Amino acid sequence: MANSIIYNSIFIPFGKIILKALSLFSAKIKDRESNIENSHLSLNKLTKGSKRIWFHSASMGEFEQAKPIIELIKERNPEIQIIASFFSPSGYNNQLKYKFADAIIYLPFDDKNAIRMLYDKIQPSALIIVRYEVWRNLLEIGNLRNIPIYLVAATFPRSLILNGIFQSFTKKNYEYFTKIFTFNDENYSLFEHFGLNNLVHSADPRFDRIIKTIENLDKSQFILKREFWKENEKIIVAGSTWEKDEDLLLKSIQEPEFKNLKLILVPHEPTEKHIKELTKKIKNFILYSEIENLDSATIKEKISGNILIIDKIGILLKLYSLADFAYVGGAFGVGVHSVTEPAGYGIPVLCGNIMTNSPDAVKMKELGGLGVIRDYESLFNYFKILLNDNSYYENISKINSNYIYQNKGESDKIFNQIIYKILN
């Protein structure tokens, strides 16, 4: 009780002030704060009397973990309406056209009155939160209204504050969930040690989305085809790259030993400013936007001899289908991005050495499927091995493919447990 009072009397007012101040300097936060109420207008088009499932994700990456479950619901129970909420502008803005959601909104800051009003508007049959976006009032108010609340792909909070000073507060938050579907066995053990008994052994439902995309990829419809490159050329797709990743990669492909190594570079933020700065460092390059509306023969001609820079979002998973091996960015700063997407194609994957943010990266490294780069020398050596040692290449590829496919069907398990509770 004392922790809740502190949360609502100190943390929430202080948080509102911080958001207000940040909106003066951040266009993204300003966009979020000024569009919360407008985003809620999309709730007006929901059909009255329908069962509704509310999915909440912090941002775009977490929402990818929700999509396999959402799409199963729409496939098997199309009468159920889906509401997707986001806290971040990147999640909200990039998913506005997601066809399986009946309404897409911003989640207001965790103020009791704002959350009550949102529950009144949505009237959900269930709330499903993805991974770690755990807000006290969102949970408490839903619990008081007897709404089943689920946490999927749950990762244990490693913050010393949440899991230390406010341990009892944090534990109470997780006790509000009807069920917690853990991200993996390690996280199950951590939650269990925390004294929770609403746990379900689970895995990341995003594996199903990766597998589905790979298995249903119509390569004839994708404008980029493997035959656009020469038979003796090897392609590395570098996804979600940051500046240090890009500098290392650009230096490596200038080595005479790697003359047949062709680079497709996919910056994490392909803004006009970043693309301009990036292309200053490269002599021979072509932008995706310059070829996407051309015929195949012209695309092949323009790609030849050039680094292909992808200045568009949303096609990275398809691009990995072209790769002989992949490099995943972010692990020299913010933390590695998704290593599971390229792994699903059964190819070797490389990244930098900051990966504790990704349980998948840690596990793939343990299994031997993920190469970890610390500097230019280690990147050079990995490239050399992958290009010359076929048995090593094939072994890593098999490890990665097995890692993804052994978790196939997880969304179906989650779907069955949640839908049963809602429909019965």
C-alpha positions in Angstrom: 0.0 0.0 0.0 2.8 2.4 1.0 4.6 1.8 -2.3 1.4 2.5 -4.3 0.9 5.8 -2.5 4.5 6.8 -3.2 4.1 5.7 -6.9 0.9 7.8 -7.4 1.8 10.8 -5.3 5.5 11.2 -6.3 6.5 9.0 -9.3 3.5 9.7 -11.5 3.4 13.6 -11.1 7.2 13.7 -11.4 7.1 11.5 -14.5 4.5 13.8 -16.1 6.8 16.8 -15.5 9.7 15.0 -17.1 7.7 14.0 -20.2 6.5 17.6 -20.5 10.1 18.9 -20.3 11.4 16.3 -22.7 8.7 17.2 -25.3 10.3 20.6 -25.6 13.5 19.1 -26.9 12.4 15.8 -28.5 10.2 15.8 -31.6 9.3 12.2 -31.0 8.1 12.8 -27.4 6.3 16.0 -28.5 4.5 13.9 -31.2 3.5 11.3 -28.6 2.2 13.8 -26.0 0.3 15.9 -28.5 -1.4 13.0 -30.2 -2.5 10.7 -27.4 -6.1 12.0 -27.4 -6.4 12.0 -31.2 -5.1 8.4 -31.3 -8.0 7.4 -29.0 -10.5 8.5 -31.6 -9.8 5.3 -33.5 -11.6 3.5 -30.7 -14.9 5.0 -31.8 -15.1 2.7 -34.8 -15.0 -0.5 -32.7 -18.2 -2.6 -33.0 -20.3 -2.5 -29.9 -20.9 -5.8 -28.1 -17.8 -7.5 -29.5 -15.2 -9.3 -27.6 -12.0 -7.2 -27.6 -8.4 -8.1 -26.8 -6.1 -5.2 -25.9 -2.4 -5.7 -26.7 0.1 -3.3 -25.3 3.8 -3.1 -26.4 6.4 -0.5 -25.6 7.6 -0.2 -29.1 7.9 -1.8 -32.6 10.3 -4.6 -31.6 8.0 -5.8 -28.8 5.0 -5.6 -31.1 6.7 -8.1 -33.4 6.4 -10.6 -30.6 2.6 -9.9 -30.3 1.9 -10.3 -34.1 1.9 -14.1 -34.3 -0.7 -14.3 -31.5 -2.8 -11.5 -33.0 -2.8 -13.1 -36.4 -3.8 -16.5 -35.0 -6.7 -14.7 -33.2 -7.9 -13.1 -36.4 -7.5 -16.3 -38.4 -9.5 -18.4 -36.0 -11.8 -15.9 -34.3 -12.2 -13.0 -36.7 -15.1 -11.6 -34.7 -12.7 -10.7 -31.9 -11.5 -7.1 -32.2 -7.9 -6.2 -31.6 -6.7 -3.0 -30.0 -2.9 -2.3 -30.1 -1.4 0.4 -27.8 2.1 1.7 -27.8 4.1 3.9 -25.5 6.7 5.0 -28.0 6.2 7.0 -31.2 8.3 4.6 -33.3 5.9 1.8 -32.4 2.8 3.8 -32.9 3.8 5.5 -36.2 5.3 2.5 -37.8 2.3 0.2 -37.1 -0.6 2.5 -38.1 -1.3 0.4 -41.2 -1.1 -3.0 -39.5 -4.2 -4.6 -41.0 -4.9 -7.1 -38.1 -5.5 -4.3 -35.5 -9.0 -2.7 -35.4 -7.6 0.3 -33.5 -4.1 1.5 -32.8 -3.5 4.0 -30.0 -1.0 5.6 -27.7 -1.0 4.5 -24.0 -1.2 7.5 -21.8 1.2 7.9 -18.9 0.1 5.7 -16.0 -2.2 8.2 -14.3 -5.1 6.5 -12.6 -7.8 8.7 -14.2 -6.4 8.4 -17.7 -6.1 4.6 -17.4 -9.7 4.3 -16.0 -11.0 6.3 -18.9 -9.1 4.2 -21.4 -10.5 1.0 -19.9 -14.0 2.5 -20.2 -13.4 3.2 -23.9 -11.9 -0.1 -24.8 -13.9 -2.4 -22.5 -11.4 -5.3 -23.1 -12.2 -8.9 -22.6 -8.4 -9.4 -21.9 -5.2 -7.3 -21.8 -2.0 -8.8 -23.1 1.2 -7.0 -22.3 4.4 -7.9 -24.3 7.7 -8.5 -22.6 8.3 -5.9 -19.9 6.0 -2.9 -20.2 4.6 -3.3 -16.7 2.6 -0.3 -15.3 1.1 -0.4 -11.9 -2.2 1.4 -12.4 -2.8 -0.3 -15.7 -2.5 -3.6 -13.9 -4.3 -2.7 -10.7 -7.3 -1.2 -12.4 -7.7 -4.1 -14.8 -7.5 -6.5 -11.9 -10.2 -4.6 -10.0 -12.4 -5.0 -13.0 -11.7 -8.7 -13.2 -10.1 -8.5 -16.6 -7.7 -11.3 -17.4 -4.2 -9.9 -17.9 -1.3 -11.8 -19.5 2.4 -11.1 -19.9 3.9 -12.8 -22.9 7.6 -13.2 -23.8 8.2 -12.1 -20.2 11.8 -11.1 -19.3 12.7 -10.8 -15.6 13.5 -7.2 -14.5 17.2 -6.9 -13.9 17.2 -3.4 -12.7 18.7 -3.0 -9.2 16.0 -0.5 -8.4 13.0 -2.7 -9.4 14.6 -5.9 -8.1 16.1 -4.3 -5.0 14.8 -1.3 -3.2 11.2 -1.7 -4.6 11.2 -5.5 -4.7 7.9 -5.9 -2.9 6.3 -3.3 -5.3 7.7 -5.1 -8.3 6.6 -8.5 -7.1 3.0 -7.2 -6.5 3.0 -5.9 -10.1 3.7 -9.4 -11.4 1.1 -11.0 -9.1 -1.6 -9.0 -10.9 -1.1 -11.1 -14.1 -3.4 -14.0 -14.7 -0.5 -15.9 -16.3 3.1 -15.0 -17.2 4.4 -16.7 -20.3 8.2 -16.5 -19.8 10.6 -15.7 -22.6 12.7 -18.8 -21.9 13.6 -21.3 -19.2 16.1 -19.0 -17.6 13.6 -16.3 -17.1 11.1 -18.8 -15.8 13.6 -19.7 -13.1 14.2 -16.1 -12.2 10.5 -15.3 -11.9 10.0 -18.5 -9.9 12.8 -17.6 -7.5 10.9 -14.3 -7.1 8.1 -16.3 -5.4 5.5 -16.2 -8.3 3.2 -19.1 -9.0 1.4 -17.8 -12.1 4.1 -18.8 -14.5 4.0 -20.8 -17.7 7.1 -22.3 -19.4 7.2 -20.6 -22.8 9.4 -19.1 -25.5 9.4 -16.1 -27.8 6.3 -16.1 -30.0 8.3 -14.1 -32.5 10.0 -17.3 -33.7 6.7 -18.3 -35.3 6.6 -14.9 -37.1 10.1 -15.4 -38.4 9.4 -18.9 -39.5 6.1 -17.9 -41.2 7.8 -15.1 -43.1 10.6 -17.3 -44.3 8.4 -20.1 -45.4 5.9 -17.9 -47.1 8.4 -15.5 -48.8 7.7 -15.3 -52.5 11.1 -14.5 -53.8 9.7 -13.9 -57.3 7.7 -10.9 -55.9 10.6 -9.4 -53.9 12.4 -6.9 -56.2 15.9 -8.0 -55.0 16.9 -11.4 -56.2 20.0 -13.5 -55.6 20.8 -13.7 -59.3 21.4 -10.0 -59.4 24.9 -10.8 -58.0 27.5 -13.0 -59.6 27.7 -16.7 -58.6 31.2 -16.3 -57.0 30.1 -13.3 -54.9 29.1 -13.7 -51.3 26.6 -11.4 -49.8 26.6 -10.1 -46.3 23.4 -8.4 -45.1 24.2 -6.0 -42.3 21.0 -5.2 -40.4 20.1 -2.4 -37.9 23.6 -0.9 -38.1 25.0 2.1 -36.2 28.0 4.2 -37.1 30.7 2.0 -35.5 29.2 -1.1 -37.2 29.2 0.6 -40.5 32.8 1.8 -40.2 34.1 -1.7 -39.4 32.2 -3.2 -42.3 33.2 -0.6 -44.8 36.8 -1.0 -43.9 36.7 -4.8 -44.2 35.2 -5.0 -47.7 38.1 -2.9 -49.0 40.5 -5.8 -48.1 41.8 -7.6 -51.3 41.0 -10.9 -49.7 37.3 -9.9 -49.6 36.9 -8.6 -53.1 34.0 -11.0 -53.8 32.2 -10.0 -50.6 29.2 -7.8 -51.4 27.6 -5.7 -48.7 23.9 -4.8 -48.3 23.8 -2.2 -45.5 20.6 -1.6 -43.6 21.0 1.3 -41.1 19.0 1.2 -37.9 17.7 4.7 -38.6 17.8 5.5 -42.3 17.2 9.2 -41.9 18.1 11.6 -44.6 20.9 13.0 -42.3 22.4 9.6 -41.5 22.3 8.4 -45.1 24.0 11.6 -46.2 26.8 11.1 -43.6 27.1 7.4 -44.5 27.4 7.9 -48.2 30.2 10.5 -47.7 32.4 7.5 -46.6 31.6 5.3 -49.7 32.8 5.7 -53.3 30.6 3.1 -55.0 27.1 2.8 -53.6 23.5 2.7 -54.7 20.4 3.5 -52.7 17.4 1.2 -52.5 15.1 4.1 -53.3 17.0 4.6 -56.6 16.2 1.1 -57.9 13.0 -0.1 -56.3 10.9 1.0 -59.3 13.2 -0.2 -62.0 13.0 -3.4 -64.1 15.2 -6.4 -63.1 17.8 -5.9 -65.8 18.4 -2.3 -64.8 18.5 -3.2 -61.1 21.2 -5.9 -61.8 23.3 -3.4 -63.8 23.1 -0.7 -61.1 23.9 -3.1 -58.2 27.0 -4.5 -59.9 30.1 -3.3 -58.1 28.2 -1.2 -55.6 27.4 -1.3 -51.9 23.6 -1.4 -51.6 22.3 0.9 -48.9 18.7 0.3 -47.8 17.0 3.7 -47.1 13.7 2.1 -46.3 12.3 0.3 -43.3 10.3 -2.9 -43.1 12.1 -5.1 -45.6 15.1 -6.3 -43.5 13.7 -9.8 -42.7 13.2 -10.4 -46.5 16.7 -9.1 -47.2 18.3 -11.8 -45.1 17.0 -14.3 -47.6 19.7 -13.0 -50.0 22.5 -13.4 -47.4 25.3 -15.9 -47.2 25.9 -14.6 -43.7 24.6 -11.7 -41.6 25.9 -9.0 -39.3 23.5 -7.5 -36.7 24.2 -4.0 -35.5 23.8 -2.2 -32.2 26.2 -4.3 -30.1 28.9 -1.6 -29.8 26.5 0.8 -28.0 22.8 0.5 -27.4 22.8 -3.3 -27.4 22.4 -5.9 -30.2 19.3 -5.9 -32.3 17.5 -9.1 -33.4 19.8 -11.9 -34.1 17.0 -14.4 -34.5 15.7 -13.0 -37.8 18.8 -13.9 -39.9 19.3 -17.1 -37.9 16.0 -18.4 -39.1 17.4 -18.6 -42.7 20.1 -21.0 -41.4 23.1 -18.7 -42.0 26.0 -17.6 -39.7 25.4 -14.4 -37.7 27.9 -11.9 -36.4 27.6 -9.0 -34.0 29.5 -6.8 -31.5 30.2 -7.7 -27.9 27.4 -5.9 -26.0 24.6 -8.4 -26.1 23.3 -8.9 -22.5 20.1 -7.1 -23.6 19.3 -10.1 -25.8 18.8 -13.5 -24.2 18.7 -15.0 -27.8 22.1 -13.5 -28.6 23.6 -14.9 -25.3 22.2 -18.3 -26.0 23.2 -18.4 -29.6 26.8 -17.5 -28.6 26.8 -20.3 -26.0 25.6 -22.8 -28.7 28.3 -21.6 -31.1 26.0 -20.0 -33.7 26.8 -16.4 -33.1 30.2 -14.9 -33.8 31.1 -12.0 -31.5 33.2 -9.1 -32.8 35.3 -7.0 -30.5 37.4 -5.0 -33.0 38.4 -4.9 -36.7 40.9 -7.8 -36.3 38.2 -10.2 -35.0 35.8 -9.1 -37.8 38.5 -9.7 -40.4 39.2 -13.2 -39.0 35.6 -14.2 -38.9 35.1 -13.2 -42.5 38.2 -15.1 -43.5 36.9 -18.3 -41.8 33.4 -18.0 -43.1 34.6 -17.5 -46.6 37.1 -20.4 -46.6 36.0 -23.1 -44.1 32.9 -24.8 -45.5 32.5 -27.3 -42.7 32.6 -24.5 -40.1 30.1 -22.5 -42.1 27.7 -25.4 -42.5 27.9 -26.3 -38.8 27.1 -22.7 -37.6 24.2 -22.5 -40.1 22.7 -25.7 -38.8 23.0 -24.5 -35.2 21.1 -21.3 -36.0 18.4 -22.9 -38.0 17.8 -25.5 -35.2 17.6 -22.8 -32.6 14.7 -21.1 -34.3 12.8 -24.1 -35.5 12.9 -25.9 -32.1 10.6 -23.2 -30.8 8.0 -23.4 -33.6 4.4 -23.4 -32.4 4.8 -21.3 -29.3 2.2 -18.7 -30.3 -0.3 -21.5 -30.8 0.2 -22.7 -27.2 -0.2 -19.1 -25.9 -3.2 -18.6 -28.1 -5.0 -21.7 -26.8 -4.6 -20.8 -23.1 -5.7 -17.2 -23.5 -8.6 -17.7 -25.9 -10.0 -20.5 -23.8 -10.2 -18.1 -20.8 -11.9 -15.4 -22.9 -14.5 -17.5 -24.7 -15.5 -19.7 -21.8 
